[in-house]
Amino acid sequence: MLSPEQLDRDLAIRDLTDPATGPHAIQLIVDDLVGALARRWGCEVRWCRGDRVVSIADNYDNLGYDPAAVTRDARYTRYVDANRVLRSHSSAMIPPALRALAADPADDVLLVCPGIVYRRDSIDRLHTGTPHQLDLWRISRKPLAPLKDMIEALVGDAEHRVDPRTHPYTVDGLQVDIVHNGEWVEVAECGLAHPAVLARAGLGTSWRGLAMGLGLDRMLMLRKGIPDIRILRSGDPQMLDLLPYRPTSTMPSITRDISVAVDSDDLAEDLGDRVRDAVGDDCVESVEIVQETPCAELPPRALERLGARADQKNLLVRIVLRRLDRTLSDTEANVLRDRVYAAVHRGTAHQWAAGPRS
């Protein structure tokens, strides 16, 4: 469970999709997509934001997730208490939006659910623990256009491909990828709205729908050519438009390698979460596991140096530090290295860069 301090910290993070917190280019991406679909279909548009703290039922059960689904594990979900979580995807806003539609029906509606979500993720230039997502669901009692209409509105003229994917809340699910710099990049997942999800919200068999979810941070980074996800929150005036990004920071990076002992089932996402808790995202560009060795295979001197148990594993972790606004000094880098080291290392012996800790 999240502590009260952790919950307050997470809820204080700005939702870049919300105009009430000030303008941001992410909002322009949302407006573009909603406008394209509304013009194409001529349907009513309903914006449904909802609270960041949601019930477990709306985050999982009402969307059809299996009770044993691995995504429910605390490794991937931030539990507030026994019945609530910080929403882990924007689809958590869909069940209440569907219930509201059942209470106030319209024949053809586009439900728009944008917002910040909370994930446990690795740290690099493309990932953050608090990304922004958008769910777009067209719910109608009229005959629907094919799903490809929705995909074409998303990708425009870009070269793209679709592959089958299974989602608990859709039928005939698809993943949509586009080409960027010669590589395929996932931009969205979509499908036909699952009848069971509609039924749980009180919408009978006369209703049908199209469902799409996409990552707004990635969409903006692709649209503007932004190389580092931290720039989205940097306060750079370029984050107010959709013009191509012009690099303004040439601050050098500083690399530190650390050798740590961790539990045998720890993943990169676990390390990323601990590092974010310890130092935030501002100064840490990436945390990469370079090498992994079971501690049972280490010689006795190495185990002693780490203060490790034989049932743990030894990781060589590369930390890349870089501020976007100024150069870090070696002293500052060593302090940050030690904070990361303290957050990650689970051995009883320590090797500090900035001097012994009291």
Contacts in CASP RR format, 6 or more apart in sequence:
PFRMAT RR
TARGET T0000
AUTHOR 0000-0000-0000
METHOD contacts of the structure
MODEL  1
MLSPEQLDRDLAIRDLTDPATGPHAIQLIVDDLVGALARRWGCEVRWCRG
DRVVSIADNYDNLGYDPAAVTRDARYTRYVDANRVLRSHSSAMIPPALRA
LAADPADDVLLVCPGIVYRRDSIDRLHTGTPHQLDLWRISRKPLAPLKDM
IEALVGDAEHRVDPRTHPYTVDGLQVDIVHNGEWVEVAECGLAHPAVLAR
AGLGTSWRGLAMGLGLDRMLMLRKGIPDIRILRSGDPQMLDLLPYRPTST
MPSITRDISVAVDSDDLAEDLGDRVRDAVGDDCVESVEIVQETPCAELPP
RALERLGARADQKNLLVRIVLRRLDRTLSDTEANVLRDRVYAAVHRGTAH
QWAAGPRS
1 79 0 8 1.000
1 80 0 8 1.000
1 81 0 8 1.000
2 10 0 8 1.000
2 78 0 8 1.000
2 79 0 8 1.000
2 80 0 8 1.000
2 86 0 8 1.000
6 277 0 8 1.000
7 80 0 8 1.000
7 86 0 8 1.000
10 52 0 8 1.000
10 78 0 8 1.000
10 86 0 8 1.000
10 118 0 8 1.000
10 130 0 8 1.000
11 52 0 8 1.000
11 53 0 8 1.000
13 116 0 8 1.000
13 130 0 8 1.000
14 21 0 8 1.000
14 116 0 8 1.000
14 233 0 8 1.000
15 21 0 8 1.000
15 52 0 8 1.000
15 115 0 8 1.000
15 116 0 8 1.000
15 132 0 8 1.000
16 24 0 8 1.000
16 26 0 8 1.000
16 27 0 8 1.000
16 116 0 8 1.000
16 132 0 8 1.000
16 216 0 8 1.000
16 232 0 8 1.000
16 233 0 8 1.000
17 24 0 8 1.000
17 26 0 8 1.000
17 27 0 8 1.000
17 30 0 8 1.000
17 114 0 8 1.000
17 115 0 8 1.000
17 116 0 8 1.000
17 132 0 8 1.000
17 134 0 8 1.000
17 216 0 8 1.000
18 27 0 8 1.000
18 49 0 8 1.000
18 115 0 8 1.000
19 27 0 8 1.000
23 240 0 8 1.000
24 232 0 8 1.000
24 239 0 8 1.000
24 240 0 8 1.000
25 220 0 8 1.000
25 224 0 8 1.000
25 238 0 8 1.000
25 239 0 8 1.000
25 240 0 8 1.000
25 241 0 8 1.000
25 242 0 8 1.000
26 132 0 8 1.000
26 216 0 8 1.000
26 217 0 8 1.000
26 220 0 8 1.000
26 232 0 8 1.000
28 241 0 8 1.000
28 242 0 8 1.000
29 216 0 8 1.000
29 219 0 8 1.000
29 220 0 8 1.000
29 223 0 8 1.000
29 242 0 8 1.000
30 112 0 8 1.000
30 114 0 8 1.000
30 134 0 8 1.000
30 216 0 8 1.000
32 242 0 8 1.000
33 134 0 8 1.000
33 136 0 8 1.000
33 153 0 8 1.000
33 154 0 8 1.000
34 45 0 8 1.000
34 110 0 8 1.000
34 112 0 8 1.000
34 136 0 8 1.000
35 45 0 8 1.000
36 153 0 8 1.000
37 43 0 8 1.000
37 110 0 8 1.000
37 136 0 8 1.000
37 138 0 8 1.000
37 150 0 8 1.000
37 153 0 8 1.000
38 45 0 8 1.000
38 110 0 8 1.000
40 145 0 8 1.000
40 149 0 8 1.000
40 153 0 8 1.000
41 108 0 8 1.000
41 110 0 8 1.000
41 138 0 8 1.000
41 145 0 8 1.000
41 149 0 8 1.000
42 108 0 8 1.000
43 108 0 8 1.000
43 109 0 8 1.000
43 110 0 8 1.000
43 138 0 8 1.000
43 140 0 8 1.000
44 106 0 8 1.000
44 108 0 8 1.000
44 109 0 8 1.000
44 110 0 8 1.000
45 109 0 8 1.000
45 110 0 8 1.000
45 112 0 8 1.000
46 97 0 8 1.000
46 100 0 8 1.000
46 101 0 8 1.000
46 109 0 8 1.000
46 110 0 8 1.000
46 111 0 8 1.000
46 112 0 8 1.000
47 112 0 8 1.000
48 93 0 8 1.000
48 94 0 8 1.000
48 96 0 8 1.000
48 97 0 8 1.000
48 100 0 8 1.000
48 111 0 8 1.000
48 112 0 8 1.000
48 113 0 8 1.000
49 93 0 8 1.000
49 113 0 8 1.000
49 114 0 8 1.000
49 115 0 8 1.000
50 93 0 8 1.000
50 96 0 8 1.000
52 86 0 8 1.000
52 87 0 8 1.000
52 116 0 8 1.000
52 118 0 8 1.000
53 80 0 8 1.000
53 84 0 8 1.000
53 85 0 8 1.000
53 86 0 8 1.000
53 87 0 8 1.000
54 84 0 8 1.000
54 85 0 8 1.000
54 86 0 8 1.000
54 87 0 8 1.000
54 92 0 8 1.000
54 93 0 8 1.000
55 83 0 8 1.000
55 84 0 8 1.000
55 85 0 8 1.000
56 83 0 8 1.000
56 84 0 8 1.000
56 85 0 8 1.000
57 95 0 8 1.000
58 92 0 8 1.000
58 93 0 8 1.000
58 95 0 8 1.000
58 96 0 8 1.000
59 77 0 8 1.000
59 85 0 8 1.000
59 87 0 8 1.000
59 88 0 8 1.000
59 89 0 8 1.000
59 92 0 8 1.000
60 69 0 8 1.000
60 71 0 8 1.000
60 72 0 8 1.000
61 67 0 8 1.000
62 95 0 8 1.000
62 197 0 8 1.000
62 200 0 8 1.000
62 201 0 8 1.000
63 91 0 8 1.000
63 92 0 8 1.000
63 94 0 8 1.000
63 95 0 8 1.000
63 168 0 8 1.000
63 169 0 8 1.000
63 197 0 8 1.000
64 168 0 8 1.000
64 169 0 8 1.000
64 194 0 8 1.000
64 196 0 8 1.000
64 197 0 8 1.000
65 71 0 8 1.000
65 72 0 8 1.000
65 168 0 8 1.000
66 168 0 8 1.000
69 168 0 8 1.000
70 76 0 8 1.000
71 77 0 8 1.000
71 88 0 8 1.000
75 120 0 8 1.000
75 267 0 8 1.000
75 269 0 8 1.000
75 270 0 8 1.000
76 88 0 8 1.000
76 119 0 8 1.000
76 120 0 8 1.000
76 269 0 8 1.000
77 85 0 8 1.000
77 86 0 8 1.000
77 88 0 8 1.000
77 120 0 8 1.000
78 85 0 8 1.000
78 86 0 8 1.000
78 88 0 8 1.000
78 118 0 8 1.000
78 120 0 8 1.000
79 85 0 8 1.000
80 86 0 8 1.000
86 117 0 8 1.000
86 118 0 8 1.000
87 93 0 8 1.000
87 117 0 8 1.000
87 118 0 8 1.000
88 117 0 8 1.000
88 118 0 8 1.000
88 119 0 8 1.000
89 117 0 8 1.000
89 133 0 8 1.000
90 113 0 8 1.000
90 114 0 8 1.000
90 115 0 8 1.000
90 117 0 8 1.000
90 133 0 8 1.000
90 134 0 8 1.000
90 135 0 8 1.000
90 213 0 8 1.000
91 113 0 8 1.000
91 135 0 8 1.000
91 169 0 8 1.000
91 213 0 8 1.000
92 117 0 8 1.000
93 113 0 8 1.000
93 115 0 8 1.000
93 135 0 8 1.000
94 111 0 8 1.000
94 113 0 8 1.000
94 135 0 8 1.000
94 137 0 8 1.000
94 169 0 8 1.000
94 197 0 8 1.000
94 211 0 8 1.000
95 197 0 8 1.000
95 200 0 8 1.000
95 201 0 8 1.000
97 111 0 8 1.000
97 113 0 8 1.000
97 137 0 8 1.000
98 111 0 8 1.000
98 137 0 8 1.000
98 139 0 8 1.000
98 197 0 8 1.000
98 198 0 8 1.000
98 201 0 8 1.000
98 202 0 8 1.000
98 203 0 8 1.000
99 201 0 8 1.000
99 202 0 8 1.000
101 109 0 8 1.000
101 111 0 8 1.000
101 139 0 8 1.000
101 201 0 8 1.000
101 203 0 8 1.000
102 201 0 8 1.000
102 202 0 8 1.000
102 203 0 8 1.000
107 140 0 8 1.000
107 141 0 8 1.000
107 142 0 8 1.000
108 138 0 8 1.000
108 139 0 8 1.000
108 140 0 8 1.000
108 141 0 8 1.000
108 142 0 8 1.000
109 138 0 8 1.000
109 139 0 8 1.000
109 140 0 8 1.000
110 136 0 8 1.000
110 137 0 8 1.000
110 138 0 8 1.000
111 135 0 8 1.000
111 136 0 8 1.000
111 137 0 8 1.000
111 138 0 8 1.000
111 139 0 8 1.000
112 134 0 8 1.000
112 135 0 8 1.000
112 136 0 8 1.000
113 134 0 8 1.000
113 135 0 8 1.000
113 136 0 8 1.000
113 137 0 8 1.000
114 132 0 8 1.000
114 133 0 8 1.000
114 134 0 8 1.000
114 135 0 8 1.000
114 216 0 8 1.000
115 132 0 8 1.000
115 133 0 8 1.000
115 134 0 8 1.000
115 216 0 8 1.000
116 130 0 8 1.000
116 131 0 8 1.000
116 132 0 8 1.000
117 130 0 8 1.000
117 131 0 8 1.000
117 132 0 8 1.000
117 133 0 8 1.000
118 129 0 8 1.000
118 130 0 8 1.000
119 129 0 8 1.000
119 130 0 8 1.000
119 131 0 8 1.000
120 129 0 8 1.000
120 269 0 8 1.000
120 270 0 8 1.000
120 272 0 8 1.000
120 273 0 8 1.000
121 127 0 8 1.000
121 128 0 8 1.000
121 129 0 8 1.000
121 131 0 8 1.000
121 269 0 8 1.000
121 272 0 8 1.000
121 273 0 8 1.000
122 268 0 8 1.000
122 269 0 8 1.000
122 271 0 8 1.000
122 272 0 8 1.000
122 287 0 8 1.000
123 271 0 8 1.000
123 272 0 8 1.000
123 275 0 8 1.000
123 276 0 8 1.000
123 281 0 8 1.000
123 284 0 8 1.000
123 285 0 8 1.000
123 286 0 8 1.000
123 287 0 8 1.000
124 285 0 8 1.000
124 286 0 8 1.000
124 287 0 8 1.000
124 288 0 8 1.000
125 227 0 8 1.000
125 228 0 8 1.000
125 229 0 8 1.000
125 230 0 8 1.000
125 285 0 8 1.000
125 286 0 8 1.000
126 218 0 8 1.000
126 221 0 8 1.000
126 229 0 8 1.000
127 229 0 8 1.000
128 217 0 8 1.000
128 229 0 8 1.000
128 230 0 8 1.000
128 281 0 8 1.000
129 273 0 8 1.000
129 276 0 8 1.000
131 215 0 8 1.000
131 216 0 8 1.000
131 217 0 8 1.000
132 215 0 8 1.000
132 216 0 8 1.000
132 217 0 8 1.000
133 213 0 8 1.000
133 214 0 8 1.000
133 215 0 8 1.000
133 216 0 8 1.000
134 213 0 8 1.000
134 214 0 8 1.000
134 215 0 8 1.000
134 216 0 8 1.000
135 211 0 8 1.000
135 212 0 8 1.000
135 213 0 8 1.000
136 150 0 8 1.000
136 211 0 8 1.000
136 212 0 8 1.000
136 213 0 8 1.000
136 214 0 8 1.000
137 193 0 8 1.000
137 209 0 8 1.000
137 210 0 8 1.000
137 211 0 8 1.000
137 212 0 8 1.000
138 144 0 8 1.000
138 150 0 8 1.000
138 209 0 8 1.000
138 210 0 8 1.000
139 193 0 8 1.000
139 198 0 8 1.000
139 203 0 8 1.000
139 207 0 8 1.000
139 208 0 8 1.000
139 209 0 8 1.000
140 207 0 8 1.000
140 208 0 8 1.000
140 209 0 8 1.000
141 206 0 8 1.000
141 207 0 8 1.000
141 208 0 8 1.000
144 208 0 8 1.000
144 209 0 8 1.000
144 210 0 8 1.000
145 210 0 8 1.000
147 172 0 8 1.000
147 174 0 8 1.000
147 190 0 8 1.000
147 191 0 8 1.000
147 192 0 8 1.000
147 210 0 8 1.000
150 190 0 8 1.000
150 210 0 8 1.000
150 212 0 8 1.000
151 160 0 8 1.000
151 162 0 8 1.000
151 174 0 8 1.000
151 176 0 8 1.000
151 188 0 8 1.000
151 190 0 8 1.000
154 176 0 8 1.000
154 187 0 8 1.000
154 188 0 8 1.000
154 212 0 8 1.000
154 214 0 8 1.000
155 176 0 8 1.000
155 178 0 8 1.000
155 187 0 8 1.000
158 178 0 8 1.000
158 179 0 8 1.000
159 178 0 8 1.000
159 179 0 8 1.000
160 176 0 8 1.000
160 177 0 8 1.000
160 178 0 8 1.000
160 179 0 8 1.000
160 187 0 8 1.000
161 176 0 8 1.000
161 177 0 8 1.000
161 184 0 8 1.000
162 174 0 8 1.000
162 175 0 8 1.000
162 176 0 8 1.000
162 177 0 8 1.000
163 174 0 8 1.000
163 175 0 8 1.000
163 177 0 8 1.000
164 172 0 8 1.000
164 173 0 8 1.000
164 174 0 8 1.000
164 175 0 8 1.000
165 173 0 8 1.000
165 174 0 8 1.000
165 175 0 8 1.000
165 189 0 8 1.000
166 173 0 8 1.000
167 173 0 8 1.000
167 189 0 8 1.000
167 191 0 8 1.000
168 194 0 8 1.000
169 193 0 8 1.000
169 194 0 8 1.000
169 197 0 8 1.000
169 211 0 8 1.000
170 190 0 8 1.000
170 191 0 8 1.000
170 192 0 8 1.000
170 193 0 8 1.000
170 194 0 8 1.000
170 211 0 8 1.000
171 191 0 8 1.000
171 192 0 8 1.000
171 193 0 8 1.000
171 194 0 8 1.000
171 195 0 8 1.000
172 191 0 8 1.000
172 192 0 8 1.000
173 189 0 8 1.000
173 190 0 8 1.000
173 191 0 8 1.000
173 192 0 8 1.000
174 189 0 8 1.000
174 190 0 8 1.000
174 191 0 8 1.000
175 186 0 8 1.000
175 188 0 8 1.000
175 189 0 8 1.000
176 186 0 8 1.000
176 187 0 8 1.000
176 188 0 8 1.000
176 189 0 8 1.000
176 190 0 8 1.000
177 184 0 8 1.000
177 185 0 8 1.000
177 186 0 8 1.000
177 187 0 8 1.000
178 184 0 8 1.000
178 185 0 8 1.000
178 187 0 8 1.000
178 222 0 8 1.000
179 185 0 8 1.000
180 222 0 8 1.000
185 218 0 8 1.000
185 222 0 8 1.000
186 218 0 8 1.000
187 214 0 8 1.000
187 215 0 8 1.000
187 218 0 8 1.000
187 219 0 8 1.000
187 222 0 8 1.000
188 212 0 8 1.000
188 213 0 8 1.000
188 214 0 8 1.000
188 215 0 8 1.000
189 212 0 8 1.000
189 213 0 8 1.000
189 214 0 8 1.000
190 210 0 8 1.000
190 211 0 8 1.000
190 212 0 8 1.000
190 213 0 8 1.000
191 210 0 8 1.000
191 211 0 8 1.000
191 212 0 8 1.000
192 208 0 8 1.000
192 209 0 8 1.000
192 210 0 8 1.000
192 211 0 8 1.000
193 208 0 8 1.000
193 209 0 8 1.000
193 210 0 8 1.000
193 211 0 8 1.000
195 205 0 8 1.000
195 208 0 8 1.000
198 204 0 8 1.000
198 207 0 8 1.000
198 208 0 8 1.000
198 209 0 8 1.000
199 205 0 8 1.000
217 229 0 8 1.000
217 232 0 8 1.000
220 226 0 8 1.000
220 232 0 8 1.000
221 227 0 8 1.000
221 229 0 8 1.000
221 232 0 8 1.000
223 242 0 8 1.000
224 238 0 8 1.000
224 242 0 8 1.000
224 243 0 8 1.000
224 244 0 8 1.000
224 245 0 8 1.000
225 244 0 8 1.000
225 245 0 8 1.000
226 232 0 8 1.000
226 245 0 8 1.000
227 245 0 8 1.000
227 247 0 8 1.000
228 285 0 8 1.000
228 324 0 8 1.000
230 281 0 8 1.000
230 282 0 8 1.000
230 285 0 8 1.000
230 324 0 8 1.000
231 239 0 8 1.000
231 245 0 8 1.000
231 324 0 8 1.000
232 239 0 8 1.000
233 281 0 8 1.000
234 324 0 8 1.000
234 325 0 8 1.000
236 248 0 8 1.000
238 245 0 8 1.000
238 246 0 8 1.000
238 248 0 8 1.000
249 324 0 8 1.000
249 325 0 8 1.000
251 322 0 8 1.000
251 323 0 8 1.000
251 324 0 8 1.000
251 325 0 8 1.000
251 326 0 8 1.000
251 327 0 8 1.000
251 328 0 8 1.000
252 322 0 8 1.000
252 327 0 8 1.000
253 285 0 8 1.000
253 320 0 8 1.000
253 321 0 8 1.000
253 322 0 8 1.000
254 320 0 8 1.000
254 321 0 8 1.000
254 322 0 8 1.000
254 328 0 8 1.000
254 330 0 8 1.000
254 333 0 8 1.000
255 318 0 8 1.000
255 319 0 8 1.000
255 320 0 8 1.000
255 321 0 8 1.000
256 318 0 8 1.000
256 319 0 8 1.000
256 321 0 8 1.000
256 333 0 8 1.000
256 334 0 8 1.000
256 337 0 8 1.000
256 340 0 8 1.000
256 353 0 8 1.000
257 290 0 8 1.000
257 316 0 8 1.000
257 317 0 8 1.000
257 318 0 8 1.000
257 319 0 8 1.000
258 316 0 8 1.000
258 317 0 8 1.000
258 319 0 8 1.000
258 337 0 8 1.000
258 340 0 8 1.000
258 341 0 8 1.000
258 344 0 8 1.000
258 345 0 8 1.000
259 306 0 8 1.000
259 314 0 8 1.000
259 315 0 8 1.000
259 316 0 8 1.000
259 317 0 8 1.000
259 351 0 8 1.000
260 306 0 8 1.000
260 314 0 8 1.000
260 315 0 8 1.000
260 317 0 8 1.000
260 341 0 8 1.000
260 344 0 8 1.000
260 345 0 8 1.000
260 346 0 8 1.000
260 347 0 8 1.000
261 295 0 8 1.000
261 306 0 8 1.000
261 307 0 8 1.000
261 308 0 8 1.000
261 309 0 8 1.000
261 312 0 8 1.000
261 313 0 8 1.000
261 314 0 8 1.000
261 315 0 8 1.000
261 345 0 8 1.000
261 346 0 8 1.000
261 347 0 8 1.000
262 270 0 8 1.000
262 271 0 8 1.000
262 312 0 8 1.000
262 313 0 8 1.000
262 315 0 8 1.000
262 344 0 8 1.000
262 345 0 8 1.000
262 346 0 8 1.000
263 312 0 8 1.000
263 313 0 8 1.000
263 346 0 8 1.000
264 294 0 8 1.000
264 311 0 8 1.000
264 312 0 8 1.000
264 313 0 8 1.000
266 313 0 8 1.000
266 315 0 8 1.000
268 287 0 8 1.000
268 289 0 8 1.000
271 287 0 8 1.000
271 289 0 8 1.000
271 315 0 8 1.000
271 317 0 8 1.000
271 344 0 8 1.000
272 287 0 8 1.000
274 343 0 8 1.000
274 344 0 8 1.000
275 284 0 8 1.000
275 287 0 8 1.000
275 340 0 8 1.000
275 343 0 8 1.000
275 344 0 8 1.000
277 343 0 8 1.000
278 339 0 8 1.000
278 340 0 8 1.000
278 342 0 8 1.000
278 343 0 8 1.000
279 336 0 8 1.000
279 339 0 8 1.000
279 340 0 8 1.000
279 343 0 8 1.000
282 323 0 8 1.000
282 324 0 8 1.000
283 321 0 8 1.000
283 322 0 8 1.000
283 323 0 8 1.000
283 328 0 8 1.000
283 336 0 8 1.000
284 319 0 8 1.000
284 320 0 8 1.000
284 321 0 8 1.000
284 336 0 8 1.000
284 340 0 8 1.000
285 320 0 8 1.000
285 321 0 8 1.000
285 322 0 8 1.000
286 318 0 8 1.000
286 319 0 8 1.000
286 320 0 8 1.000
287 317 0 8 1.000
287 318 0 8 1.000
287 319 0 8 1.000
287 320 0 8 1.000
287 340 0 8 1.000
288 317 0 8 1.000
288 318 0 8 1.000
288 320 0 8 1.000
289 315 0 8 1.000
289 316 0 8 1.000
289 317 0 8 1.000
290 316 0 8 1.000
290 317 0 8 1.000
290 318 0 8 1.000
291 315 0 8 1.000
291 316 0 8 1.000
292 313 0 8 1.000
292 314 0 8 1.000
292 315 0 8 1.000
292 316 0 8 1.000
293 313 0 8 1.000
293 314 0 8 1.000
294 313 0 8 1.000
294 314 0 8 1.000
295 303 0 8 1.000
295 306 0 8 1.000
295 308 0 8 1.000
295 309 0 8 1.000
295 310 0 8 1.000
295 311 0 8 1.000
295 312 0 8 1.000
295 313 0 8 1.000
295 314 0 8 1.000
296 310 0 8 1.000
296 311 0 8 1.000
298 306 0 8 1.000
298 308 0 8 1.000
298 314 0 8 1.000
302 308 0 8 1.000
302 314 0 8 1.000
303 310 0 8 1.000
304 349 0 8 1.000
305 349 0 8 1.000
305 351 0 8 1.000
306 314 0 8 1.000
306 345 0 8 1.000
306 347 0 8 1.000
306 349 0 8 1.000
307 347 0 8 1.000
307 348 0 8 1.000
307 349 0 8 1.000
308 314 0 8 1.000
308 347 0 8 1.000
309 347 0 8 1.000
312 346 0 8 1.000
312 347 0 8 1.000
315 344 0 8 1.000
317 344 0 8 1.000
319 336 0 8 1.000
319 337 0 8 1.000
319 340 0 8 1.000
321 328 0 8 1.000
321 333 0 8 1.000
321 336 0 8 1.000
321 337 0 8 1.000
322 328 0 8 1.000
328 336 0 8 1.000
331 354 0 8 1.000
334 353 0 8 1.000
334 354 0 8 1.000
335 354 0 8 1.000
337 353 0 8 1.000
337 354 0 8 1.000
338 352 0 8 1.000
338 353 0 8 1.000
338 354 0 8 1.000
338 355 0 8 1.000
338 357 0 8 1.000
341 350 0 8 1.000
341 351 0 8 1.000
341 352 0 8 1.000
341 353 0 8 1.000
342 350 0 8 1.000
342 357 0 8 1.000
350 357 0 8 1.000
END
